[in-house]
Amino acid sequence: MTNDSIKKPALTVDCPNCQQSIEWTDQYPERPFCSTRCKNNDFIDWANEEQRIAGSPNYDDIFSESNLSDN
Ligand SMILES: [Zn+2]
């Protein structure tokens, strides 16, 4: 008895943005994201986080203190 007609199960991954399980197939060209929308959302979140850290007063304090000790 052969099982030639049975495909191997596709690898599944969780969308980093919405945690929805998707199959790692051509059905999801934006994988590991489930959709273009999730892909864009993740990038926007990342960009906002970068800006927030760069503008943080605490970060500026640490930066200027290390400059002072260098001198
Ligand atoms: Zn998603």
N, CA, C, O and the ligand as a Tripos MOL2 file, in Angstrom:
@<TRIPOS>MOLECULE
protein
  285   283    72     0     0
PROTEIN
NO_CHARGES

@<TRIPOS>ATOM
      1 N           0.8500   -1.2030    0.0000 N.3       1 MET1
      2 CA          0.0000    0.0000    0.0000 C.3       1 MET1
      3 C           0.8800    1.2460    0.0000 C.2       1 MET1
      4 O           1.7630    1.3820    0.8470 O.2       1 MET1
      5 N           0.6480    2.1400   -0.9270 N.am      2 THR2
      6 CA          1.4490    3.3630   -1.0230 C.3       2 THR2
      7 C           0.6070    4.5920   -0.7140 C.2       2 THR2
      8 O          -0.6180    4.5760   -0.8410 O.2       2 THR2
      9 N           1.2610    5.6110   -0.3240 N.am      3 ASN3
     10 CA          0.5800    6.8580    0.0050 C.3       3 ASN3
     11 C           1.0530    7.9900   -0.9040 C.2       3 ASN3
     12 O           1.2200    9.1240   -0.4550 O.2       3 ASN3
     13 N           1.2630    7.6850   -2.1620 N.am      4 ASP4
     14 CA          1.8090    8.6690   -3.0850 C.3       4 ASP4
     15 C           0.9340    9.9150   -3.2170 C.2       4 ASP4
     16 O           1.4380   11.0080   -3.4750 O.2       4 ASP4
     17 N          -0.3440    9.7480   -3.0430 N.am      5 SER5
     18 CA         -1.2380   10.8900   -3.2570 C.3       5 SER5
     19 C          -1.2740   11.8340   -2.0560 C.2       5 SER5
     20 O          -1.8180   12.9360   -2.1340 O.2       5 SER5
     21 N          -0.6790   11.3800   -0.9300 N.am      6 ILE6
     22 CA         -0.7070   12.2390    0.2630 C.3       6 ILE6
     23 C           0.5020   13.1720    0.2650 C.2       6 ILE6
     24 O           1.6460   12.7190    0.2340 O.2       6 ILE6
     25 N           0.2410   14.4650    0.3030 N.am      7 LYS7
     26 CA          1.3290   15.4420    0.3450 C.3       7 LYS7
     27 C           1.9020   15.5180    1.7580 C.2       7 LYS7
     28 O           1.2230   15.2330    2.7440 O.2       7 LYS7
     29 N           3.1700   15.9100    1.8240 N.am      8 LYS8
     30 CA          3.7340   16.2170    3.1310 C.3       8 LYS8
     31 C           3.0190   17.4370    3.7060 C.2       8 LYS8
     32 O           2.6680   18.3580    2.9680 O.2       8 LYS8
     33 N           2.8080   17.4460    4.9980 N.am      9 PRO9
     34 CA          2.1700   18.6240    5.5970 C.3       9 PRO9
     35 C           3.0820   19.8360    5.4720 C.2       9 PRO9
     36 O           4.2960   19.7310    5.6500 O.2       9 PRO9
     37 N           2.4940   20.9770    5.1660 N.am     10 ALA10
     38 CA          3.2790   22.1990    5.0160 C.3      10 ALA10
     39 C           3.7540   22.6780    6.3780 C.2      10 ALA10
     40 O           3.0810   22.5030    7.3940 O.2      10 ALA10
     41 N           4.9290   23.2840    6.3690 N.am     11 LEU11
     42 CA          5.4250   23.9200    7.5880 C.3      11 LEU11
     43 C           4.5020   25.0770    7.9470 C.2      11 LEU11
     44 O           4.0940   25.8540    7.0840 O.2      11 LEU11
     45 N           4.1860   25.1780    9.2070 N.am     12 THR12
     46 CA          3.3600   26.3110    9.6280 C.3      12 THR12
     47 C           4.1730   27.2390   10.5120 C.2      12 THR12
     48 O           5.0130   26.7980   11.2980 O.2      12 THR12
     49 N           3.9130   28.5140   10.3730 N.am     13 VAL13
     50 CA          4.5820   29.5270   11.1870 C.3      13 VAL13
     51 C           3.5210   30.4810   11.7330 C.2      13 VAL13
     52 O           2.4080   30.5520   11.2120 O.2      13 VAL13
     53 N           3.8820   31.2150   12.7920 N.am     14 ASP14
     54 CA          2.9600   32.2100   13.3330 C.3      14 ASP14
     55 C           3.3330   33.5800   12.7940 C.2      14 ASP14
     56 O           4.4990   33.9740   12.8260 O.2      14 ASP14
     57 N           2.3480   34.2960   12.3050 N.am     15 CYS15
     58 CA          2.5740   35.6580   11.8300 C.3      15 CYS15
     59 C           3.1410   36.4950   12.9800 C.2      15 CYS15
     60 O           2.5430   36.5370   14.0550 O.2      15 CYS15
     61 N           4.2810   37.1590   12.7780 N.am     16 PRO16
     62 CA          4.8790   37.9570   13.8640 C.3      16 PRO16
     63 C           3.9910   39.1020   14.3170 C.2      16 PRO16
     64 O           4.1520   39.6020   15.4310 O.2      16 PRO16
     65 N           3.0750   39.5170   13.4920 N.am     17 ASN17
     66 CA          2.2270   40.6640   13.8340 C.3      17 ASN17
     67 C           0.9560   40.2380   14.5610 C.2      17 ASN17
     68 O           0.6170   40.8200   15.5920 O.2      17 ASN17
     69 N           0.2530   39.2460   14.0520 N.am     18 CYS18
     70 CA         -1.0490   38.8930   14.6360 C.3      18 CYS18
     71 C          -1.0640   37.4760   15.2040 C.2      18 CYS18
     72 O          -2.0930   37.0310   15.7120 O.2      18 CYS18
     73 N           0.0720   36.7520   15.1260 N.am     19 GLN19
     74 CA          0.2050   35.4090   15.7000 C.3      19 GLN19
     75 C          -0.7360   34.3970   15.0680 C.2      19 GLN19
     76 O          -0.9630   33.3320   15.6420 O.2      19 GLN19
     77 N          -1.2810   34.6980   13.9140 N.am     20 GLN20
     78 CA         -2.1020   33.7170   13.2160 C.3      20 GLN20
     79 C          -1.2040   32.6680   12.5780 C.2      20 GLN20
     80 O          -0.1780   33.0060   11.9860 O.2      20 GLN20
     81 N          -1.5790   31.4060   12.6920 N.am     21 SER21
     82 CA         -0.8010   30.3450   12.0650 C.3      21 SER21
     83 C          -1.0520   30.3360   10.5710 C.2      21 SER21
     84 O          -2.1980   30.3170   10.1200 O.2      21 SER21
     85 N           0.0220   30.3500    9.8140 N.am     22 ILE22
     86 CA         -0.1030   30.2600    8.3630 C.3      22 ILE22
     87 C           0.7760   29.1400    7.8600 C.2      22 ILE22
     88 O           1.7140   28.7240    8.5400 O.2      22 ILE22
     89 N           0.4740   28.6450    6.6620 N.am     23 GLU23
     90 CA          1.3120   27.6230    6.0540 C.3      23 GLU23
     91 C           2.4050   28.2760    5.2280 C.2      23 GLU23
     92 O           2.1700   29.2640    4.5310 O.2      23 GLU23
     93 N           3.6000   27.7140    5.3150 N.am     24 TRP24
     94 CA          4.7480   28.2500    4.5880 C.3      24 TRP24
     95 C           4.6560   27.7880    3.1260 C.2      24 TRP24
     96 O           5.3900   26.9050    2.6830 O.2      24 TRP24
     97 N           3.7420   28.4090    2.4080 N.am     25 THR25
     98 CA          3.5170   28.0440    1.0140 C.3      25 THR25
     99 C           3.3600   29.3120    0.1870 C.2      25 THR25
    100 O           3.2890   30.4200    0.7170 O.2      25 THR25
    101 N           3.3070   29.1170   -1.1240 N.am     26 ASP26
    102 CA          3.1250   30.2610   -2.0190 C.3      26 ASP26
    103 C           1.7880   30.9600   -1.8070 C.2      26 ASP26
    104 O           1.5450   32.0440   -2.3390 O.2      26 ASP26
    105 N           0.9370   30.3260   -1.0300 N.am     27 GLN27
    106 CA         -0.3460   30.9540   -0.7330 C.3      27 GLN27
    107 C          -0.1470   32.2210    0.1010 C.2      27 GLN27
    108 O          -1.0100   33.0980    0.1280 O.2      27 GLN27
    109 N           1.0070   32.3060    0.7870 N.am     28 TYR28
    110 CA          1.2910   33.4720    1.6190 C.3      28 TYR28
    111 C           2.6000   34.1110    1.1660 C.2      28 TYR28
    112 O           3.6470   33.8750    1.7680 O.2      28 TYR28
    113 N           2.5450   34.9120    0.1150 N.am     29 PRO29
    114 CA          3.7790   35.4950   -0.4350 C.3      29 PRO29
    115 C           4.4810   36.4190    0.5460 C.2      29 PRO29
    116 O           5.6670   36.7020    0.3750 O.2      29 PRO29
    117 N           3.7840   36.8960    1.5670 N.am     30 GLU30
    118 CA          4.3960   37.8190    2.5410 C.3      30 GLU30
    119 C           4.9110   37.0870    3.7720 C.2      30 GLU30
    120 O           5.2940   37.7180    4.7570 O.2      30 GLU30
    121 N           4.9230   35.7250    3.7190 N.am     31 ARG31
    122 CA          5.3550   34.9580    4.8770 C.3      31 ARG31
    123 C           6.7270   35.4310    5.3740 C.2      31 ARG31
    124 O           7.5380   35.8350    4.5410 O.2      31 ARG31
    125 N           7.0330   35.4070    6.6530 N.am     32 PRO32
    126 CA          6.1990   34.7880    7.6950 C.3      32 PRO32
    127 C           4.9690   35.6040    8.0790 C.2      32 PRO32
    128 O           4.2250   35.1970    8.9710 O.2      32 PRO32
    129 N           4.7410   36.7240    7.4420 N.am     33 PHE33
    130 CA          3.5220   37.4770    7.7440 C.3      33 PHE33
    131 C           2.3540   36.8730    6.9880 C.2      33 PHE33
    132 O           2.5300   36.3270    5.8990 O.2      33 PHE33
    133 N           1.1510   36.9690    7.5660 N.am     34 CYS34
    134 CA         -0.0130   36.3520    6.9400 C.3      34 CYS34
    135 C          -0.5110   37.2120    5.7980 C.2      34 CYS34
    136 O          -1.2230   36.7210    4.9210 O.2      34 CYS34
    137 N          -0.1510   38.4890    5.7900 N.am     35 SER35
    138 CA         -0.6820   39.3810    4.7650 C.3      35 SER35
    139 C           0.2290   40.5890    4.6200 C.2      35 SER35
    140 O           1.0690   40.8570    5.4790 O.2      35 SER35
    141 N           0.0500   41.3200    3.5120 N.am     36 THR36
    142 CA          0.8170   42.5480    3.3240 C.3      36 THR36
    143 C           0.5240   43.5370    4.4360 C.2      36 THR36
    144 O           1.4080   44.2780    4.8680 O.2      36 THR36
    145 N          -0.7220   43.5480    4.9000 N.am     37 ARG37
    146 CA         -1.0880   44.4790    5.9600 C.3      37 ARG37
    147 C          -0.2690   44.2090    7.2290 C.2      37 ARG37
    148 O           0.2460   45.1370    7.8530 O.2      37 ARG37
    149 N          -0.1560   42.9360    7.6010 N.am     38 CYS38
    150 CA          0.6230   42.6000    8.7920 C.3      38 CYS38
    151 C           2.0880   42.9300    8.5840 C.2      38 CYS38
    152 O           2.7520   43.3970    9.5090 O.2      38 CYS38
    153 N           2.5970   42.7000    7.4010 N.am     39 LYS39
    154 CA          3.9940   43.0180    7.1130 C.3      39 LYS39
    155 C           4.2350   44.5140    7.3010 C.2      39 LYS39
    156 O           5.2280   44.9150    7.9090 O.2      39 LYS39
    157 N           3.3410   45.3250    6.7870 N.am     40 ASN40
    158 CA          3.4840   46.7720    6.9210 C.3      40 ASN40
    159 C           3.3060   47.2210    8.3630 C.2      40 ASN40
    160 O           4.0270   48.1030    8.8280 O.2      40 ASN40
    161 N           2.3510   46.6230    9.0810 N.am     41 ASN41
    162 CA          2.1470   46.9820   10.4790 C.3      41 ASN41
    163 C           3.3960   46.7220   11.2890 C.2      41 ASN41
    164 O           3.7820   47.5380   12.1270 O.2      41 ASN41
    165 N           4.0330   45.5800   11.0410 N.am     42 ASP42
    166 CA          5.2220   45.2410   11.8130 C.3      42 ASP42
    167 C           6.3200   46.2510   11.5550 C.2      42 ASP42
    168 O           7.0220   46.6570   12.4810 O.2      42 ASP42
    169 N           6.4760   46.6560   10.3190 N.am     43 PHE43
    170 CA          7.5220   47.6330    9.9970 C.3      43 PHE43
    171 C           7.2150   48.9690   10.6500 C.2      43 PHE43
    172 O           8.1170   49.6330   11.1590 O.2      43 PHE43
    173 N           5.9380   49.3720   10.6390 N.am     44 ILE44
    174 CA          5.5630   50.6580   11.2480 C.3      44 ILE44
    175 C           5.8390   50.6130   12.7530 C.2      44 ILE44
    176 O           6.3750   51.5700   13.3110 O.2      44 ILE44
    177 N           5.4750   49.5030   13.4160 N.am     45 ASP45
    178 CA          5.7460   49.3740   14.8390 C.3      45 ASP45
    179 C           7.2360   49.4840   15.1090 C.2      45 ASP45
    180 O           7.6570   50.1570   16.0500 O.2      45 ASP45
    181 N           8.0240   48.8300   14.2900 N.am     46 TRP46
    182 CA          9.4720   48.8400   14.4640 C.3      46 TRP46
    183 C          10.0130   50.2630   14.3020 C.2      46 TRP46
    184 O          10.8570   50.7050   15.0820 O.2      46 TRP46
    185 N           9.5240   50.9720   13.2870 N.am     47 ALA47
    186 CA          9.9860   52.3330   13.0360 C.3      47 ALA47
    187 C           9.5990   53.2500   14.1860 C.2      47 ALA47
    188 O          10.3920   54.0950   14.6010 O.2      47 ALA47
    189 N           8.3900   53.0920   14.7020 N.am     48 ASN48
    190 CA          7.9660   53.9120   15.8320 C.3      48 ASN48
    191 C           8.8290   53.6420   17.0550 C.2      48 ASN48
    192 O           9.2060   54.5660   17.7750 O.2      48 ASN48
    193 N           9.1380   52.3770   17.2860 N.am     49 GLU49
    194 CA          9.9670   52.0150   18.4300 C.3      49 GLU49
    195 C          11.3550   52.6470   18.3090 C.2      49 GLU49
    196 O          11.8960   53.1490   19.2940 O.2      49 GLU49
    197 N          11.9160   52.6250   17.1320 N.am     50 GLU50
    198 CA         13.2260   53.2260   16.9040 C.3      50 GLU50
    199 C          13.1760   54.7140   17.2250 C.2      50 GLU50
    200 O          14.0730   55.2430   17.8810 O.2      50 GLU50
    201 N          12.1370   55.3790   16.7660 N.am     51 GLN51
    202 CA         12.0300   56.8200   16.9990 C.3      51 GLN51
    203 C          11.8600   57.1070   18.4800 C.2      51 GLN51
    204 O          12.4330   58.0650   18.9990 O.2      51 GLN51
    205 N          11.0700   56.2760   19.1670 N.am     52 ARG52
    206 CA         10.8120   56.5080   20.5880 C.3      52 ARG52
    207 C          12.1070   56.3800   21.3900 C.2      52 ARG52
    208 O          12.3690   57.1870   22.2810 O.2      52 ARG52
    209 N          12.9090   55.3760   21.0780 N.am     53 ILE53
    210 CA         14.1720   55.1790   21.7930 C.3      53 ILE53
    211 C          15.1310   56.3450   21.5130 C.2      53 ILE53
    212 O          15.7930   56.8510   22.4190 O.2      53 ILE53
    213 N          15.1900   56.7540   20.2530 N.am     54 ALA54
    214 CA         16.1180   57.8180   19.8870 C.3      54 ALA54
    215 C          15.7520   59.1230   20.5790 C.2      54 ALA54
    216 O          16.6300   59.9200   20.9080 O.2      54 ALA54
    217 N          14.4450   59.3450   20.8020 N.am     55 GLY55
    218 CA         14.0040   60.6070   21.3980 C.3      55 GLY55
    219 C          13.9070   60.5440   22.9150 C.2      55 GLY55
    220 O          13.5030   61.5220   23.5440 O.2      55 GLY55
    221 N          14.2720   59.4000   23.5240 N.am     56 SER56
    222 CA         14.1140   59.2400   24.9580 C.3      56 SER56
    223 C          15.0970   60.1000   25.7320 C.2      56 SER56
    224 O          16.2910   60.0850   25.4300 O.2      56 SER56
    225 N          14.6220   60.8590   26.7340 N.am     57 PRO57
    226 CA         15.5290   61.6850   27.5540 C.3      57 PRO57
    227 C          16.5480   60.8420   28.3030 C.2      57 PRO57
    228 O          17.6960   61.2580   28.4610 O.2      57 PRO57
    229 N          16.1420   59.6500   28.7700 N.am     58 ASN58
    230 CA         17.0640   58.7750   29.4780 C.3      58 ASN58
    231 C          18.2370   58.3860   28.5900 C.2      58 ASN58
    232 O          19.3870   58.3520   29.0290 O.2      58 ASN58
    233 N          17.9320   58.1030   27.3680 N.am     59 TYR59
    234 CA         18.9930   57.7240   26.4400 C.3      59 TYR59
    235 C          19.9530   58.8790   26.2430 C.2      59 TYR59
    236 O          21.1660   58.6760   26.1830 O.2      59 TYR59
    237 N          19.4160   60.1060   26.1400 N.am     60 ASP60
    238 CA         20.2810   61.2770   25.9760 C.3      60 ASP60
    239 C          21.1820   61.4580   27.1960 C.2      60 ASP60
    240 O          22.3620   61.7790   27.0540 O.2      60 ASP60
    241 N          20.6200   61.2480   28.4140 N.am     61 ASP61
    242 CA         21.4210   61.4030   29.6280 C.3      61 ASP61
    243 C          22.5910   60.4350   29.6420 C.2      61 ASP61
    244 O          23.7250   60.8240   29.9220 O.2      61 ASP61
    245 N          22.3140   59.1710   29.3380 N.am     62 ILE62
    246 CA         23.3730   58.1670   29.3270 C.3      62 ILE62
    247 C          24.4450   58.5410   28.3190 C.2      62 ILE62
    248 O          25.6430   58.3870   28.5580 O.2      62 ILE62
    249 N          23.9760   59.0340   27.1940 N.am     63 PHE63
    250 CA         24.9230   59.3620   26.1180 C.3      63 PHE63
    251 C          25.8390   60.4970   26.5370 C.2      63 PHE63
    252 O          27.0450   60.4330   26.3000 O.2      63 PHE63
    253 N          25.2820   61.5540   27.1660 N.am     64 SER64
    254 CA         26.1220   62.6990   27.5200 C.3      64 SER64
    255 C          27.0490   62.3490   28.6970 C.2      64 SER64
    256 O          28.1700   62.8510   28.7710 O.2      64 SER64
    257 N          26.5810   61.4890   29.6140 N.am     65 GLU65
    258 CA         27.4450   61.0980   30.7340 C.3      65 GLU65
    259 C          28.6800   60.3370   30.2270 C.2      65 GLU65
    260 O          29.7970   60.5780   30.6860 O.2      65 GLU65
    261 N          28.4690   59.4340   29.2930 N.am     66 SER66
    262 CA         29.6050   58.6690   28.7800 C.3      66 SER66
    263 C          30.5550   59.5780   28.0160 C.2      66 SER66
    264 O          31.7610   59.3330   27.9880 O.2      66 SER66
    265 N          30.0290   60.6110   27.4060 N.am     67 ASN67
    266 CA         30.8910   61.5750   26.7330 C.3      67 ASN67
    267 C          31.7500   62.3110   27.7520 C.2      67 ASN67
    268 O          32.9380   62.5340   27.5190 O.2      67 ASN67
    269 N          31.1520   62.6900   28.8840 N.am     68 LEU68
    270 CA         31.8850   63.4300   29.9070 C.3      68 LEU68
    271 C          33.0260   62.5750   30.4800 C.2      68 LEU68
    272 O          34.1440   63.0610   30.6510 O.2      68 LEU68
    273 N          32.7360   61.3010   30.7740 N.am     69 SER69
    274 CA         33.7680   60.4640   31.3880 C.3      69 SER69
    275 C          34.9010   60.1810   30.4050 C.2      69 SER69
    276 O          36.0300   59.9050   30.8100 O.2      69 SER69
    277 N          34.5980   60.2490   29.1390 N.am     70 ASP70
    278 CA         35.6670   60.0730   28.1570 C.3      70 ASP70
    279 C          36.6410   61.2410   28.2000 C.2      70 ASP70
    280 O          37.8400   61.0780   27.9750 O.2      70 ASP70
    281 N          36.1080   62.4140   28.4900 N.am     71 ASN71
    282 CA         36.9820   63.5980   28.5750 C.3      71 ASN71
    283 C          37.5640   63.6770   29.9620 C.2      71 ASN71
    284 O          38.3290   64.5950   30.2590 O.2      71 ASN71
    285 ZN         -0.8410   38.5410   10.5050 Zn       72 ZN72
@<TRIPOS>BOND
     1     1     2 1
     2     2     3 1
     3     3     4 2
     4     3     5 am
     5     5     6 1
     6     6     7 1
     7     7     8 2
     8     7     9 am
     9     9    10 1
    10    10    11 1
    11    11    12 2
    12    11    13 am
    13    13    14 1
    14    14    15 1
    15    15    16 2
    16    15    17 am
    17    17    18 1
    18    18    19 1
    19    19    20 2
    20    19    21 am
    21    21    22 1
    22    22    23 1
    23    23    24 2
    24    23    25 am
    25    25    26 1
    26    26    27 1
    27    27    28 2
    28    27    29 am
    29    29    30 1
    30    30    31 1
    31    31    32 2
    32    31    33 am
    33    33    34 1
    34    34    35 1
    35    35    36 2
    36    35    37 am
    37    37    38 1
    38    38    39 1
    39    39    40 2
    40    39    41 am
    41    41    42 1
    42    42    43 1
    43    43    44 2
    44    43    45 am
    45    45    46 1
    46    46    47 1
    47    47    48 2
    48    47    49 am
    49    49    50 1
    50    50    51 1
    51    51    52 2
    52    51    53 am
    53    53    54 1
    54    54    55 1
    55    55    56 2
    56    55    57 am
    57    57    58 1
    58    58    59 1
    59    59    60 2
    60    59    61 am
    61    61    62 1
    62    62    63 1
    63    63    64 2
    64    63    65 am
    65    65    66 1
    66    66    67 1
    67    67    68 2
    68    67    69 am
    69    69    70 1
    70    70    71 1
    71    71    72 2
    72    71    73 am
    73    73    74 1
    74    74    75 1
    75    75    76 2
    76    75    77 am
    77    77    78 1
    78    78    79 1
    79    79    80 2
    80    79    81 am
    81    81    82 1
    82    82    83 1
    83    83    84 2
    84    83    85 am
    85    85    86 1
    86    86    87 1
    87    87    88 2
    88    87    89 am
    89    89    90 1
    90    90    91 1
    91    91    92 2
    92    91    93 am
    93    93    94 1
    94    94    95 1
    95    95    96 2
    96    95    97 am
    97    97    98 1
    98    98    99 1
    99    99   100 2
   100    99   101 am
   101   101   102 1
   102   102   103 1
   103   103   104 2
   104   103   105 am
   105   105   106 1
   106   106   107 1
   107   107   108 2
   108   107   109 am
   109   109   110 1
   110   110   111 1
   111   111   112 2
   112   111   113 am
   113   113   114 1
   114   114   115 1
   115   115   116 2
   116   115   117 am
   117   117   118 1
   118   118   119 1
   119   119   120 2
   120   119   121 am
   121   121   122 1
   122   122   123 1
   123   123   124 2
   124   123   125 am
   125   125   126 1
   126   126   127 1
   127   127   128 2
   128   127   129 am
   129   129   130 1
   130   130   131 1
   131   131   132 2
   132   131   133 am
   133   133   134 1
   134   134   135 1
   135   135   136 2
   136   135   137 am
   137   137   138 1
   138   138   139 1
   139   139   140 2
   140   139   141 am
   141   141   142 1
   142   142   143 1
   143   143   144 2
   144   143   145 am
   145   145   146 1
   146   146   147 1
   147   147   148 2
   148   147   149 am
   149   149   150 1
   150   150   151 1
   151   151   152 2
   152   151   153 am
   153   153   154 1
   154   154   155 1
   155   155   156 2
   156   155   157 am
   157   157   158 1
   158   158   159 1
   159   159   160 2
   160   159   161 am
   161   161   162 1
   162   162   163 1
   163   163   164 2
   164   163   165 am
   165   165   166 1
   166   166   167 1
   167   167   168 2
   168   167   169 am
   169   169   170 1
   170   170   171 1
   171   171   172 2
   172   171   173 am
   173   173   174 1
   174   174   175 1
   175   175   176 2
   176   175   177 am
   177   177   178 1
   178   178   179 1
   179   179   180 2
   180   179   181 am
   181   181   182 1
   182   182   183 1
   183   183   184 2
   184   183   185 am
   185   185   186 1
   186   186   187 1
   187   187   188 2
   188   187   189 am
   189   189   190 1
   190   190   191 1
   191   191   192 2
   192   191   193 am
   193   193   194 1
   194   194   195 1
   195   195   196 2
   196   195   197 am
   197   197   198 1
   198   198   199 1
   199   199   200 2
   200   199   201 am
   201   201   202 1
   202   202   203 1
   203   203   204 2
   204   203   205 am
   205   205   206 1
   206   206   207 1
   207   207   208 2
   208   207   209 am
   209   209   210 1
   210   210   211 1
   211   211   212 2
   212   211   213 am
   213   213   214 1
   214   214   215 1
   215   215   216 2
   216   215   217 am
   217   217   218 1
   218   218   219 1
   219   219   220 2
   220   219   221 am
   221   221   222 1
   222   222   223 1
   223   223   224 2
   224   223   225 am
   225   225   226 1
   226   226   227 1
   227   227   228 2
   228   227   229 am
   229   229   230 1
   230   230   231 1
   231   231   232 2
   232   231   233 am
   233   233   234 1
   234   234   235 1
   235   235   236 2
   236   235   237 am
   237   237   238 1
   238   238   239 1
   239   239   240 2
   240   239   241 am
   241   241   242 1
   242   242   243 1
   243   243   244 2
   244   243   245 am
   245   245   246 1
   246   246   247 1
   247   247   248 2
   248   247   249 am
   249   249   250 1
   250   250   251 1
   251   251   252 2
   252   251   253 am
   253   253   254 1
   254   254   255 1
   255   255   256 2
   256   255   257 am
   257   257   258 1
   258   258   259 1
   259   259   260 2
   260   259   261 am
   261   261   262 1
   262   262   263 1
   263   263   264 2
   264   263   265 am
   265   265   266 1
   266   266   267 1
   267   267   268 2
   268   267   269 am
   269   269   270 1
   270   270   271 1
   271   271   272 2
   272   271   273 am
   273   273   274 1
   274   274   275 1
   275   275   276 2
   276   275   277 am
   277   277   278 1
   278   278   279 1
   279   279   280 2
   280   279   281 am
   281   281   282 1
   282   282   283 1
   283   283   284 2
@<TRIPOS>SUBSTRUCTURE
     1 MET1         2 RESIDUE 1 A MET
     2 THR2         6 RESIDUE 1 A THR
     3 ASN3        10 RESIDUE 1 A ASN
     4 ASP4        14 RESIDUE 1 A ASP
     5 SER5        18 RESIDUE 1 A SER
     6 ILE6        22 RESIDUE 1 A ILE
     7 LYS7        26 RESIDUE 1 A LYS
     8 LYS8        30 RESIDUE 1 A LYS
     9 PRO9        34 RESIDUE 1 A PRO
    10 ALA10       38 RESIDUE 1 A ALA
    11 LEU11       42 RESIDUE 1 A LEU
    12 THR12       46 RESIDUE 1 A THR
    13 VAL13       50 RESIDUE 1 A VAL
    14 ASP14       54 RESIDUE 1 A ASP
    15 CYS15       58 RESIDUE 1 A CYS
    16 PRO16       62 RESIDUE 1 A PRO
    17 ASN17       66 RESIDUE 1 A ASN
    18 CYS18       70 RESIDUE 1 A CYS
    19 GLN19       74 RESIDUE 1 A GLN
    20 GLN20       78 RESIDUE 1 A GLN
    21 SER21       82 RESIDUE 1 A SER
    22 ILE22       86 RESIDUE 1 A ILE
    23 GLU23       90 RESIDUE 1 A GLU
    24 TRP24       94 RESIDUE 1 A TRP
    25 THR25       98 RESIDUE 1 A THR
    26 ASP26      102 RESIDUE 1 A ASP
    27 GLN27      106 RESIDUE 1 A GLN
    28 TYR28      110 RESIDUE 1 A TYR
    29 PRO29      114 RESIDUE 1 A PRO
    30 GLU30      118 RESIDUE 1 A GLU
    31 ARG31      122 RESIDUE 1 A ARG
    32 PRO32      126 RESIDUE 1 A PRO
    33 PHE33      130 RESIDUE 1 A PHE
    34 CYS34      134 RESIDUE 1 A CYS
    35 SER35      138 RESIDUE 1 A SER
    36 THR36      142 RESIDUE 1 A THR
    37 ARG37      146 RESIDUE 1 A ARG
    38 CYS38      150 RESIDUE 1 A CYS
    39 LYS39      154 RESIDUE 1 A LYS
    40 ASN40      158 RESIDUE 1 A ASN
    41 ASN41      162 RESIDUE 1 A ASN
    42 ASP42      166 RESIDUE 1 A ASP
    43 PHE43      170 RESIDUE 1 A PHE
    44 ILE44      174 RESIDUE 1 A ILE
    45 ASP45      178 RESIDUE 1 A ASP
    46 TRP46      182 RESIDUE 1 A TRP
    47 ALA47      186 RESIDUE 1 A ALA
    48 ASN48      190 RESIDUE 1 A ASN
    49 GLU49      194 RESIDUE 1 A GLU
    50 GLU50      198 RESIDUE 1 A GLU
    51 GLN51      202 RESIDUE 1 A GLN
    52 ARG52      206 RESIDUE 1 A ARG
    53 ILE53      210 RESIDUE 1 A ILE
    54 ALA54      214 RESIDUE 1 A ALA
    55 GLY55      218 RESIDUE 1 A GLY
    56 SER56      222 RESIDUE 1 A SER
    57 PRO57      226 RESIDUE 1 A PRO
    58 ASN58      230 RESIDUE 1 A ASN
    59 TYR59      234 RESIDUE 1 A TYR
    60 ASP60      238 RESIDUE 1 A ASP
    61 ASP61      242 RESIDUE 1 A ASP
    62 ILE62      246 RESIDUE 1 A ILE
    63 PHE63      250 RESIDUE 1 A PHE
    64 SER64      254 RESIDUE 1 A SER
    65 GLU65      258 RESIDUE 1 A GLU
    66 SER66      262 RESIDUE 1 A SER
    67 ASN67      266 RESIDUE 1 A ASN
    68 LEU68      270 RESIDUE 1 A LEU
    69 SER69      274 RESIDUE 1 A SER
    70 ASP70      278 RESIDUE 1 A ASP
    71 ASN71      282 RESIDUE 1 A ASN
    72 ZN72       285 GROUP 0 **** ****
